[in-house]
Amino acid sequence: MGKKVAVLLTNDFEDVEYTDPAKAFKEAGHELTVIEMEKGKTLKGKQGEATVTSDASIDDVKPEDFDALLLPGGFSPDQLRADDRFVQFSKSFMDDKKPVFAICHGPQLLITAKALEGRDATGFKSIRVDMEYAGVNFHDKEVVVCGNQLVTSRTPDDLPAFNREALNLLK
């Protein structure tokens, strides 16, 4: 039985950090719901390669409707973390010990949610200090799995390992 995966996304996301996991998850039978400020909005990736239409507004979804959370990188997570609704949504997955998959700048939402203290994780080089200040045990590795819940990776180059470990947790 496929799992329901929430994806928090807005403009200027890192194209392949959405499209690559989305393809892998769908091929494995999971269902993705792209959540933004408004439903039906056309979102453009920062490389101009991917265009995604949001499936739902943050106001119309509840964390309990989903089994896991995907946080692609790019400029999207930094924009979304300015909105408390997205921060609280992310935090509830961490609090409820549901799988969270964050790549590149994706952990920025979890930093703002104060949900990373004491966790093993990685992320894009430029947010390493932010993550360390948030109490993360930072590892410069292609993928870090913490407590059978949190999967983090650094860059698009890490996507094969990121997808592999995320799919393991969705089994």
OpenMM code with the backbone's topology and positions (N, CA, C; nanometers):
from openmm import Vec3, app, unit

residues = "MET GLY LYS LYS VAL ALA VAL LEU LEU THR ASN ASP PHE GLU ASP VAL GLU TYR THR ASP PRO ALA LYS ALA PHE LYS GLU ALA GLY HIS GLU LEU THR VAL ILE GLU MET GLU LYS GLY LYS THR LEU LYS GLY LYS GLN GLY GLU ALA THR VAL THR SER ASP ALA SER ILE ASP ASP VAL LYS PRO GLU ASP PHE ASP ALA LEU LEU LEU PRO GLY GLY PHE SER PRO ASP GLN LEU ARG ALA ASP ASP ARG PHE VAL GLN PHE SER LYS SER PHE MET ASP ASP LYS LYS PRO VAL PHE ALA ILE CYS HIS GLY PRO GLN LEU LEU ILE THR ALA LYS ALA LEU GLU GLY ARG ASP ALA THR GLY PHE LYS SER ILE ARG VAL ASP MET GLU TYR ALA GLY VAL ASN PHE HIS ASP LYS GLU VAL VAL VAL CYS GLY ASN GLN LEU VAL THR SER ARG THR PRO ASP ASP LEU PRO ALA PHE ASN ARG GLU ALA LEU ASN LEU LEU LYS".split()
positions = [
    Vec3(0.0855, -0.1205, 0.0000),
    Vec3(0.0000, 0.0000, 0.0000),
    Vec3(0.0881, 0.1242, 0.0000),
    Vec3(0.0647, 0.2124, -0.0945),
    Vec3(0.1450, 0.3343, -0.1050),
    Vec3(0.1198, 0.4303, 0.0099),
    Vec3(0.2198, 0.5090, 0.0409),
    Vec3(0.2100, 0.6091, 0.1471),
    Vec3(0.1752, 0.7454, 0.0874),
    Vec3(0.1189, 0.8313, 0.1720),
    Vec3(0.0874, 0.9689, 0.1307),
    Vec3(0.1997, 1.0600, 0.1773),
    Vec3(0.2631, 1.1257, 0.0802),
    Vec3(0.3778, 1.2113, 0.1088),
    Vec3(0.3414, 1.3567, 0.0810),
    Vec3(0.3540, 1.4410, 0.1828),
    Vec3(0.3333, 1.5848, 0.1671),
    Vec3(0.4640, 1.6459, 0.1164),
    Vec3(0.4532, 1.7410, 0.0231),
    Vec3(0.5707, 1.8119, -0.0285),
    Vec3(0.5465, 1.9612, -0.0088),
    Vec3(0.6347, 2.0264, 0.0684),
    Vec3(0.6209, 2.1710, 0.0861),
    Vec3(0.7075, 2.2386, -0.0191),
    Vec3(0.6433, 2.3219, -0.1031),
    Vec3(0.7133, 2.3754, -0.2195),
    Vec3(0.6606, 2.5126, -0.2566),
    Vec3(0.7516, 2.6000, -0.3012),
    Vec3(0.7115, 2.7258, -0.3630),
    Vec3(0.8133, 2.7580, -0.4729),
    Vec3(0.7979, 2.8736, -0.5349),
    Vec3(0.8854, 2.9094, -0.6470),
    Vec3(1.0333, 2.9041, -0.6101),
    Vec3(1.1143, 2.8820, -0.7129),
    Vec3(1.2606, 2.8784, -0.6995),
    Vec3(1.3113, 2.7603, -0.6177),
    Vec3(1.2336, 2.6491, -0.6192),
    Vec3(1.2849, 2.5244, -0.5625),
    Vec3(1.3952, 2.4729, -0.6552),
    Vec3(1.4800, 2.3854, -0.6021),
    Vec3(1.5848, 2.3229, -0.6843),
    Vec3(1.5183, 2.2126, -0.7669),
    Vec3(1.5076, 2.2349, -0.8969),
    Vec3(1.4266, 2.1508, -0.9860),
    Vec3(1.4385, 2.0004, -0.9589),
    Vec3(1.5594, 1.9449, -0.9734),
    Vec3(1.5754, 1.7993, -0.9629),
    Vec3(1.5524, 1.7485, -0.8212),
    Vec3(1.5627, 1.8355, -0.7214),
    Vec3(1.5397, 1.7912, -0.5835),
    Vec3(1.3908, 1.7694, -0.5560),
    Vec3(1.3063, 1.8174, -0.6471),
    Vec3(1.1655, 1.7784, -0.6443),
    Vec3(1.1404, 1.6668, -0.7459),
    Vec3(1.1801, 1.6877, -0.8709),
    Vec3(1.1404, 1.5958, -0.9782),
    Vec3(1.1980, 1.4554, -0.9599),
    Vec3(1.3222, 1.4453, -0.9130),
    Vec3(1.3866, 1.3147, -0.8996),
    Vec3(1.3227, 1.2294, -0.7886),
    Vec3(1.3109, 1.2818, -0.6647),
    Vec3(1.2417, 1.2029, -0.5618),
    Vec3(1.0941, 1.1778, -0.5987),
    Vec3(1.0275, 1.2776, -0.6585),
    Vec3(0.8858, 1.2608, -0.6943),
    Vec3(0.8693, 1.1417, -0.7883),
    Vec3(0.9564, 1.1326, -0.8878),
    Vec3(0.9519, 1.0217, -0.9839),
    Vec3(0.9762, 0.8885, -0.9115),
    Vec3(1.0783, 0.8843, -0.8263),
    Vec3(1.1114, 0.7608, -0.7534),
    Vec3(0.9968, 0.7182, -0.6611),
    Vec3(0.9384, 0.8149, -0.5898),
    Vec3(0.8300, 0.7835, -0.4963),
    Vec3(0.7071, 0.7324, -0.5722),
    Vec3(0.6723, 0.8017, -0.6824),
    Vec3(0.5540, 0.7615, -0.7596),
    Vec3(0.5730, 0.6233, -0.8203),
    Vec3(0.6937, 0.5961, -0.8717),
    Vec3(0.7210, 0.4647, -0.9297),
    Vec3(0.7087, 0.3544, -0.8251),
    Vec3(0.7343, 0.3877, -0.6989),
    Vec3(0.7225, 0.2901, -0.5903),
    Vec3(0.5790, 0.2812, -0.5367),
    Vec3(0.4865, 0.3577, -0.5973),
    Vec3(0.3455, 0.3485, -0.5604),
    Vec3(0.2982, 0.4471, -0.4553),
    Vec3(0.3816, 0.5473, -0.4241),
    Vec3(0.3419, 0.6464, -0.3239),
    Vec3(0.2736, 0.7655, -0.3911),
    Vec3(0.1938, 0.8365, -0.3124),
    Vec3(0.1163, 0.9493, -0.3634),
    Vec3(0.1730, 1.0792, -0.3057),
    Vec3(0.1993, 1.1765, -0.3928),
    Vec3(0.2543, 1.3050, -0.3478),
    Vec3(0.1494, 1.4144, -0.3559),
    Vec3(0.1497, 1.5022, -0.2559),
    Vec3(0.0633, 1.6200, -0.2559),
    Vec3(0.1527, 1.7419, -0.2393),
    Vec3(0.1569, 1.8265, -0.3420),
    Vec3(0.2379, 1.9480, -0.3366),
    Vec3(0.1557, 2.0580, -0.2690),
    Vec3(0.2118, 2.1109, -0.1595),
    Vec3(0.1411, 2.2083, -0.0757),
    Vec3(0.2129, 2.3431, -0.0820),
    Vec3(0.1351, 2.4476, -0.1087),
    Vec3(0.1894, 2.5835, -0.1184),
    Vec3(0.0926, 2.6764, -0.0462),
    Vec3(0.1090, 2.8085, -0.0601),
    Vec3(0.0154, 2.9020, 0.0044),
    Vec3(-0.1231, 2.8906, -0.0585),
    Vec3(-0.1260, 2.8653, -0.1908),
    Vec3(-0.2552, 2.8498, -0.2564),
    Vec3(-0.2570, 2.7281, -0.3471),
    Vec3(-0.3763, 2.6726, -0.3638),
    Vec3(-0.3953, 2.5548, -0.4489),
    Vec3(-0.3985, 2.5977, -0.5958),
    Vec3(-0.3444, 2.5108, -0.6842),
    Vec3(-0.3530, 2.5368, -0.8282),
    Vec3(-0.2536, 2.6395, -0.8788),
    Vec3(-0.1574, 2.6757, -0.7984),
    Vec3(-0.0575, 2.7752, -0.8380),
    Vec3(0.0534, 2.7060, -0.9177),
    Vec3(0.1010, 2.7715, -1.0223),
    Vec3(0.2114, 2.7175, -1.1021),
    Vec3(0.3429, 2.7617, -1.0390),
    Vec3(0.4230, 2.6630, -0.9990),
    Vec3(0.5498, 2.6902, -0.9326),
    Vec3(0.6640, 2.6578, -1.0273),
    Vec3(0.7613, 2.7479, -1.0351),
    Vec3(0.8728, 2.7283, -1.1257),
    Vec3(1.0016, 2.7005, -1.0492),
    Vec3(1.0770, 2.6029, -1.0987),
    Vec3(1.2060, 2.5721, -1.0397),
    Vec3(1.3072, 2.6793, -1.0734),
    Vec3(1.4099, 2.6933, -0.9894),
    Vec3(1.5072, 2.8019, -1.0100),
    Vec3(1.5946, 2.7788, -1.1328),
    Vec3(1.6064, 2.6545, -1.1798),
    Vec3(1.6831, 2.6274, -1.3015),
    Vec3(1.5976, 2.6435, -1.4270),
    Vec3(1.4658, 2.6641, -1.4078),
    Vec3(1.3754, 2.6796, -1.5214),
    Vec3(1.3435, 2.5494, -1.5933),
    Vec3(1.3784, 2.4364, -1.5319),
    Vec3(1.3536, 2.3065, -1.5959),
    Vec3(1.2199, 2.2482, -1.5554),
    Vec3(1.1797, 2.2719, -1.4315),
    Vec3(1.0585, 2.2080, -1.3799),
    Vec3(0.9504, 2.3106, -1.3493),
    Vec3(0.8279, 2.2719, -1.3822),
    Vec3(0.7099, 2.3493, -1.3448),
    Vec3(0.6154, 2.2525, -1.2747),
    Vec3(0.5649, 2.2933, -1.1591),
    Vec3(0.4786, 2.2069, -1.0794),
    Vec3(0.3550, 2.2873, -1.0417),
    Vec3(0.2391, 2.2235, -1.0444),
    Vec3(0.1163, 2.2888, -0.9997),
    Vec3(0.0852, 2.2400, -0.8589),
    Vec3(0.0616, 2.3330, -0.7676),
    Vec3(0.0333, 2.2933, -0.6288),
    Vec3(-0.1025, 2.2233, -0.6208),
    Vec3(-0.1050, 2.1170, -0.5404),
    Vec3(-0.2264, 2.0364, -0.5245),
    Vec3(-0.3171, 2.0886, -0.4143),
    Vec3(-0.2586, 2.1615, -0.3193),
    Vec3(-0.3372, 2.2025, -0.2027),
    Vec3(-0.2790, 2.3293, -0.1415),
    Vec3(-0.3647, 2.4007, -0.0708),
    Vec3(-0.3220, 2.5154, 0.0089),
    Vec3(-0.2870, 2.4645, 0.1482),
    Vec3(-0.1876, 2.5268, 0.2107),
    Vec3(-0.1475, 2.4899, 0.3471),
    Vec3(-0.2668, 2.4988, 0.4430),
    Vec3(-0.3635, 2.5860, 0.4122),
    Vec3(-0.4804, 2.6023, 0.4995),
    Vec3(-0.5785, 2.4857, 0.4894),
    Vec3(-0.5646, 2.4043, 0.3832),
    Vec3(-0.6613, 2.2966, 0.3590),
    Vec3(-0.6080, 2.1585, 0.3936),
    Vec3(-0.4875, 2.1510, 0.4504),
    Vec3(-0.4294, 2.0195, 0.4822),
    Vec3(-0.3913, 2.0120, 0.6295),
    Vec3(-0.3866, 1.8871, 0.6786),
    Vec3(-0.3421, 1.8637, 0.8160),
    Vec3(-0.2294, 1.7619, 0.8110),
    Vec3(-0.1280, 1.7765, 0.8976),
    Vec3(-0.0177, 1.6798, 0.8990),
    Vec3(-0.0663, 1.5357, 0.9169),
    Vec3(-0.1740, 1.5182, 0.9937),
    Vec3(-0.2216, 1.3817, 1.0196),
    Vec3(-0.2772, 1.3120, 0.8951),
    Vec3(-0.3000, 1.3890, 0.7864),
    Vec3(-0.3465, 1.3291, 0.6608),
    Vec3(-0.2339, 1.2620, 0.5823),
    Vec3(-0.1090, 1.2749, 0.6298),
    Vec3(0.0062, 1.2272, 0.5535),
    Vec3(0.0947, 1.1341, 0.6366),
    Vec3(0.1673, 1.0481, 0.5630),
    Vec3(0.2579, 0.9524, 0.6269),
    Vec3(0.4007, 1.0033, 0.6337),
    Vec3(0.4381, 1.0964, 0.5439),
    Vec3(0.5761, 1.1436, 0.5375),
    Vec3(0.5802, 1.2827, 0.4755),
    Vec3(0.6982, 1.3472, 0.4876),
    Vec3(0.7160, 1.4845, 0.4400),
    Vec3(0.8437, 1.4942, 0.3572),
    Vec3(0.8337, 1.5586, 0.2396),
    Vec3(0.9496, 1.5836, 0.1539),
    Vec3(0.9749, 1.7338, 0.1468),
    Vec3(1.1009, 1.7728, 0.1744),
    Vec3(1.1410, 1.9139, 0.1701),
    Vec3(1.2544, 1.9322, 0.0689),
    Vec3(1.2206, 1.9617, -0.0579),
    Vec3(1.3246, 1.9896, -0.1567),
    Vec3(1.3952, 2.1218, -0.1234),
    Vec3(1.5156, 2.1391, -0.1801),
    Vec3(1.5947, 2.2585, -0.1514),
    Vec3(1.5720, 2.3724, -0.2496),
    Vec3(1.6779, 2.4470, -0.2752),
    Vec3(1.6661, 2.5699, -0.3532),
    Vec3(1.6281, 2.6839, -0.2599),
    Vec3(1.5626, 2.7870, -0.3155),
    Vec3(1.5212, 2.9019, -0.2330),
    Vec3(1.3840, 2.8800, -0.1694),
    Vec3(1.3164, 2.7730, -0.2093),
    Vec3(1.1825, 2.7432, -0.1592),
    Vec3(1.1755, 2.7322, -0.0060),
    Vec3(1.2616, 2.6508, 0.0600),
    Vec3(1.2467, 2.6361, 0.2056),
    Vec3(1.2703, 2.7649, 0.2828),
    Vec3(1.3611, 2.8494, 0.2320),
    Vec3(1.3887, 2.9751, 0.3013),
    Vec3(1.2678, 3.0682, 0.2932),
    Vec3(1.1975, 3.0660, 0.1803),
    Vec3(1.0755, 3.1467, 0.1678),
    Vec3(0.9648, 3.0919, 0.2567),
    Vec3(0.9495, 2.9593, 0.2558),
    Vec3(0.8400, 2.8977, 0.3315),
    Vec3(0.8586, 2.9114, 0.4822),
    Vec3(0.9852, 2.9165, 0.5294),
    Vec3(1.0042, 2.9213, 0.6743),
    Vec3(0.9683, 3.0570, 0.7336),
    Vec3(0.9426, 3.1552, 0.6490),
    Vec3(0.8949, 3.2848, 0.6978),
    Vec3(0.7458, 3.2786, 0.7322),
    Vec3(0.6813, 3.1676, 0.6966),
    Vec3(0.5372, 3.1493, 0.7189),
    Vec3(0.5181, 3.0419, 0.8264),
    Vec3(0.4657, 3.0822, 0.9411),
    Vec3(0.4513, 2.9910, 1.0553),
    Vec3(0.3712, 2.8662, 1.0241),
    Vec3(0.2787, 2.8746, 0.9283),
    Vec3(0.1965, 2.7574, 0.8957),
    Vec3(0.2838, 2.6428, 0.8426),
    Vec3(0.3816, 2.6765, 0.7596),
    Vec3(0.4703, 2.5744, 0.7030),
    Vec3(0.5674, 2.5219, 0.8081),
    Vec3(0.6102, 2.6103, 0.8974),
    Vec3(0.7009, 2.5713, 1.0054),
    Vec3(0.6304, 2.4727, 1.0985),
    Vec3(0.5078, 2.5055, 1.1396),
    Vec3(0.4320, 2.4174, 1.2296),
    Vec3(0.4004, 2.2836, 1.1631),
    Vec3(0.3677, 2.2887, 1.0345),
    Vec3(0.3383, 2.1665, 0.9586),
    Vec3(0.4614, 2.0743, 0.9610),
    Vec3(0.5791, 2.1310, 0.9347),
    Vec3(0.7040, 2.0528, 0.9353),
    Vec3(0.7335, 1.9976, 1.0744),
    Vec3(0.7162, 2.0839, 1.1745),
    Vec3(0.7460, 2.0458, 1.3126),
    Vec3(0.6620, 1.9264, 1.3573),
    Vec3(0.5360, 1.9232, 1.3167),
    Vec3(0.4489, 1.8145, 1.3629),
    Vec3(0.4960, 1.6785, 1.3112),
    Vec3(0.5559, 1.6729, 1.1916),
    Vec3(0.6091, 1.5453, 1.1418),
    Vec3(0.7258, 1.4991, 1.2289),
    Vec3(0.8103, 1.5933, 1.2680),
    Vec3(0.9234, 1.5586, 1.3546),
    Vec3(0.8725, 1.5155, 1.4926),
    Vec3(0.7775, 1.5913, 1.5475),
    Vec3(0.7228, 1.5597, 1.6803),
    Vec3(0.6539, 1.4232, 1.6817),
    Vec3(0.5855, 1.3897, 1.5723),
    Vec3(0.5103, 1.2635, 1.5640),
    Vec3(0.5961, 1.1479, 1.5131),
    Vec3(0.7265, 1.1727, 1.4962),
    Vec3(0.8217, 1.0690, 1.4513),
    Vec3(0.7841, 1.0076, 1.3162),
    Vec3(0.7258, 1.0904, 1.2288),
    Vec3(0.6955, 1.0446, 1.0926),
    Vec3(0.8173, 1.0730, 1.0045),
    Vec3(0.8365, 0.9956, 0.8973),
    Vec3(0.9523, 1.0183, 0.8105),
    Vec3(0.9540, 1.1583, 0.7482),
    Vec3(1.0731, 1.2205, 0.7538),
    Vec3(1.0953, 1.3520, 0.6923),
    Vec3(1.2192, 1.3405, 0.6048),
    Vec3(1.2060, 1.3836, 0.4782),
    Vec3(1.3146, 1.3777, 0.3814),
    Vec3(1.3502, 1.5200, 0.3399),
    Vec3(1.4705, 1.5664, 0.3769),
    Vec3(1.5101, 1.7047, 0.3489),
    Vec3(1.6456, 1.7050, 0.2781),
    Vec3(1.6528, 1.7743, 0.1654),
    Vec3(1.7773, 1.7779, 0.0888),
    Vec3(1.8216, 1.9222, 0.0654),
    Vec3(1.9523, 1.9426, 0.0667),
    Vec3(2.0135, 2.0705, 0.0319),
    Vec3(1.9738, 2.1790, 0.1342),
    Vec3(1.8908, 2.2753, 0.0932),
    Vec3(1.8428, 2.3783, 0.1853),
    Vec3(1.7124, 2.3383, 0.2564),
    Vec3(1.6612, 2.2189, 0.2268),
    Vec3(1.5372, 2.1714, 0.2888),
    Vec3(1.5367, 2.1785, 0.4408),
    Vec3(1.6517, 2.1449, 0.5061),
    Vec3(1.6531, 2.1499, 0.6537),
    Vec3(1.6264, 2.2886, 0.7130),
    Vec3(1.6310, 2.3946, 0.6318),
    Vec3(1.6031, 2.5286, 0.6865),
    Vec3(1.4659, 2.5344, 0.7531),
    Vec3(1.3676, 2.4646, 0.6978),
    Vec3(1.2349, 2.4621, 0.7611),
    Vec3(1.2413, 2.3943, 0.8970),
    Vec3(1.3245, 2.2913, 0.9085),
    Vec3(1.3360, 2.2179, 1.0350),
    Vec3(1.4169, 2.2965, 1.1377),
    Vec3(1.5121, 2.3790, 1.0897),
    Vec3(1.5875, 2.4680, 1.1797),
    Vec3(1.4900, 2.5668, 1.2442),
    Vec3(1.4064, 2.6298, 1.1595),
    Vec3(1.3104, 2.7283, 1.2100),
    Vec3(1.2079, 2.6626, 1.3019),
    Vec3(1.1773, 2.5360, 1.2763),
    Vec3(1.0821, 2.4619, 1.3610),
    Vec3(1.1466, 2.4163, 1.4923),
    Vec3(1.2774, 2.4428, 1.5073),
    Vec3(1.3522, 2.3992, 1.6265),
    Vec3(1.3355, 2.2491, 1.6493),
    Vec3(1.3470, 2.1735, 1.5386),
    Vec3(1.3196, 2.0295, 1.5446),
    Vec3(1.4436, 1.9440, 1.5181),
    Vec3(1.5612, 2.0051, 1.5193),
    Vec3(1.6811, 1.9301, 1.4816),
    Vec3(1.7806, 1.9076, 1.5945),
    Vec3(1.7544, 1.9613, 1.7109),
    Vec3(1.8501, 1.9500, 1.8203),
    Vec3(1.8807, 1.8046, 1.8536),
    Vec3(2.0108, 1.7721, 1.8585),
    Vec3(2.0539, 1.6374, 1.8933),
    Vec3(2.0424, 1.5357, 1.7804),
    Vec3(2.0008, 1.5802, 1.6628),
    Vec3(1.9834, 1.4882, 1.5491),
    Vec3(2.1113, 1.4796, 1.4658),
    Vec3(2.1292, 1.3656, 1.4029),
    Vec3(2.2347, 1.3503, 1.3024),
    Vec3(2.1747, 1.3905, 1.1688),
    Vec3(2.2436, 1.4805, 1.0975),
    Vec3(2.1888, 1.5281, 0.9700),
    Vec3(2.2983, 1.5908, 0.8856),
    Vec3(2.2618, 1.6221, 0.7607),
    Vec3(2.3494, 1.6958, 0.6711),
    Vec3(2.2640, 1.7935, 0.5925),
    Vec3(2.3292, 1.8756, 0.5125),
    Vec3(2.2591, 1.9731, 0.4304),
    Vec3(2.3599, 2.0444, 0.3437),
    Vec3(2.3125, 2.1422, 0.2686),
    Vec3(2.4010, 2.2172, 0.1799),
    Vec3(2.5076, 2.2898, 0.2623),
    Vec3(2.6271, 2.2992, 0.2071),
    Vec3(2.7421, 2.3557, 0.2778),
    Vec3(2.7119, 2.4919, 0.3426),
    Vec3(2.6388, 2.5764, 0.2717),
    Vec3(2.6152, 2.7121, 0.3227),
    Vec3(2.5252, 2.7163, 0.4462),
    Vec3(2.4521, 2.6081, 0.4764),
    Vec3(2.3675, 2.6096, 0.5966),
    Vec3(2.4257, 2.5243, 0.7086),
    Vec3(2.5495, 2.4753, 0.6899),
    Vec3(2.6115, 2.3897, 0.7916),
    Vec3(2.6167, 2.4594, 0.9282),
    Vec3(2.6635, 2.5843, 0.9309),
    Vec3(2.6752, 2.6564, 1.0582),
    Vec3(2.5373, 2.6777, 1.1206),
    Vec3(2.4386, 2.7101, 1.0378),
    Vec3(2.3012, 2.7265, 1.0884),
    Vec3(2.2540, 2.5966, 1.1539),
    Vec3(2.2841, 2.4852, 1.0884),
    Vec3(2.2426, 2.3553, 1.1413),
    Vec3(2.3159, 2.3238, 1.2716),
    Vec3(2.4448, 2.3569, 1.2771),
    Vec3(2.5209, 2.3323, 1.3999),
    Vec3(2.4677, 2.4182, 1.5153),
    Vec3(2.4344, 2.5437, 1.4854),
    Vec3(2.3752, 2.6297, 1.5889),
    Vec3(2.2400, 2.5760, 1.6348),
    Vec3(2.1718, 2.5034, 1.5460),
    Vec3(2.0414, 2.4445, 1.5801),
    Vec3(2.0578, 2.3135, 1.6580),
    Vec3(2.1837, 2.2752, 1.6858),
    Vec3(2.2083, 2.1573, 1.7676),
    Vec3(2.2254, 2.0274, 1.6896),
    Vec3(2.2467, 2.0378, 1.5580),
    Vec3(2.2636, 1.9196, 1.4739),
    Vec3(2.4044, 1.8625, 1.4893),
    Vec3(2.4138, 1.7299, 1.4914),
    Vec3(2.5429, 1.6622, 1.4752),
    Vec3(2.5627, 1.6514, 1.3248),
    Vec3(2.6372, 1.7459, 1.2674),
    Vec3(2.6489, 1.7575, 1.1216),
    Vec3(2.7489, 1.6571, 1.0659),
    Vec3(2.7083, 1.5887, 0.9592),
    Vec3(2.7955, 1.4928, 0.8907),
    Vec3(2.8045, 1.5324, 0.7432),
    Vec3(2.9262, 1.5471, 0.6920),
    Vec3(2.9440, 1.5807, 0.5509),
    Vec3(2.9452, 1.4510, 0.4699),
    Vec3(2.8246, 1.3918, 0.4531),
    Vec3(2.8099, 1.2649, 0.3817),
    Vec3(2.6935, 1.2760, 0.2849),
    Vec3(2.6920, 1.1882, 0.1838),
    Vec3(2.5878, 1.1984, 0.0806),
    Vec3(2.4470, 1.1774, 0.1359),
    Vec3(2.4355, 1.0946, 0.2391),
    Vec3(2.3043, 1.0778, 0.3016),
    Vec3(2.3251, 1.0432, 0.4485),
    Vec3(2.2395, 1.1006, 0.5330),
    Vec3(2.2427, 1.0704, 0.6759),
    Vec3(2.1009, 1.0315, 0.7168),
    Vec3(2.0890, 0.9143, 0.7803),
    Vec3(1.9589, 0.8693, 0.8299),
    Vec3(1.9650, 0.8751, 0.9820),
    Vec3(1.8712, 0.9470, 1.0430),
    Vec3(1.8704, 0.9623, 1.1884),
    Vec3(1.7440, 0.8989, 1.2461),
    Vec3(1.7653, 0.8014, 1.3329),
    Vec3(1.6545, 0.7454, 1.4113),
    Vec3(1.5407, 0.6878, 1.3311),
    Vec3(1.5708, 0.6318, 1.2148),
    Vec3(1.4653, 0.5723, 1.1325),
    Vec3(1.3534, 0.6713, 1.1014),
    Vec3(1.3888, 0.8012, 1.0982),
    Vec3(1.2863, 0.9018, 1.0718),
    Vec3(1.3327, 1.0100, 0.9754),
    Vec3(1.4512, 1.0629, 0.9985),
    Vec3(1.4971, 1.1796, 0.9230),
    Vec3(1.6037, 1.1386, 0.8220),
    Vec3(1.5806, 1.1703, 0.6942),
    Vec3(1.6783, 1.1445, 0.5882),
    Vec3(1.7192, 1.2796, 0.5306),
    Vec3(1.8512, 1.3085, 0.5338),
    Vec3(1.9001, 1.4351, 0.4798),
    Vec3(2.0154, 1.4094, 0.3829),
    Vec3(2.0261, 1.4971, 0.2822),
    Vec3(2.1369, 1.4934, 0.1870),
    Vec3(2.1796, 1.6356, 0.1551),
    Vec3(2.2972, 1.6470, 0.0860),
    Vec3(2.3591, 1.7779, 0.0661),
    Vec3(2.3223, 1.8483, -0.0632),
    Vec3(2.3300, 1.7768, -0.1754),
    Vec3(2.3177, 1.8398, -0.3078),
    Vec3(2.2477, 1.7440, -0.4041),
    Vec3(2.2138, 1.7925, -0.5251),
    Vec3(2.1535, 1.7028, -0.6246),
    Vec3(2.2397, 1.5794, -0.6543),
    Vec3(2.3707, 1.5903, -0.6405),
    Vec3(2.4584, 1.4744, -0.6644),
    Vec3(2.4266, 1.3590, -0.5699),
    Vec3(2.3684, 1.3905, -0.4546),
    Vec3(2.3384, 1.2890, -0.3535),
    Vec3(2.2019, 1.2229, -0.3738),
    Vec3(2.1290, 1.2636, -0.4776),
    Vec3(1.9913, 1.2147, -0.4952),
    Vec3(1.9770, 1.0621, -0.5011),
    Vec3(2.0656, 0.9874, -0.5674),
    Vec3(2.0468, 0.8415, -0.5672),
    Vec3(2.0453, 0.7831, -0.4249),
    Vec3(2.1367, 0.8259, -0.3401),
    Vec3(2.1419, 0.7776, -0.2012),
    Vec3(2.0218, 0.8293, -0.1221),
    Vec3(1.9855, 0.9562, -0.1438),
    Vec3(1.8712, 1.0185, -0.0754),
    Vec3(1.7430, 0.9405, -0.1075),
    Vec3(1.7188, 0.9155, -0.2364),
    Vec3(1.5978, 0.8430, -0.2765),
    Vec3(1.5974, 0.7016, -0.2207),
    Vec3(1.7108, 0.6349, -0.2255),
    Vec3(1.7211, 0.4975, -0.1759),
    Vec3(1.6796, 0.4896, -0.0292),
    Vec3(1.7377, 0.5787, 0.0538),
    Vec3(1.7099, 0.5748, 0.1982),
    Vec3(1.5678, 0.6210, 0.2294),
    Vec3(1.5174, 0.7203, 0.1534),
    Vec3(1.3793, 0.7656, 0.1735),
    Vec3(1.2821, 0.6521, 0.1415),
    Vec3(1.3044, 0.5839, 0.0307),
    Vec3(1.2158, 0.4733, -0.0076),
    Vec3(1.2225, 0.3599, 0.0945),
    Vec3(1.3399, 0.3374, 0.1535),
    Vec3(1.3523, 0.2362, 0.2608),
    Vec3(1.2582, 0.2683, 0.3763),
    Vec3(1.2528, 0.3957, 0.4150),
    Vec3(1.1683, 0.4348, 0.5278),
    Vec3(1.0189, 0.4303, 0.4922),
    Vec3(0.9881, 0.4416, 0.3630),
    Vec3(0.8466, 0.4393, 0.3216),
    Vec3(0.7932, 0.2960, 0.3091),
    Vec3(0.8810, 0.1974, 0.3182),
    Vec3(0.8369, 0.0568, 0.3049),
    Vec3(0.7464, 0.0174, 0.4195),
] * unit.nanometer
topology = app.Topology()
chain = topology.addChain("A")
for resn in residues:
    res = topology.addResidue(resn, chain)
    for name in ("N", "CA", "C"):
        topology.addAtom(name, app.Element.getBySymbol(name[0]), res)
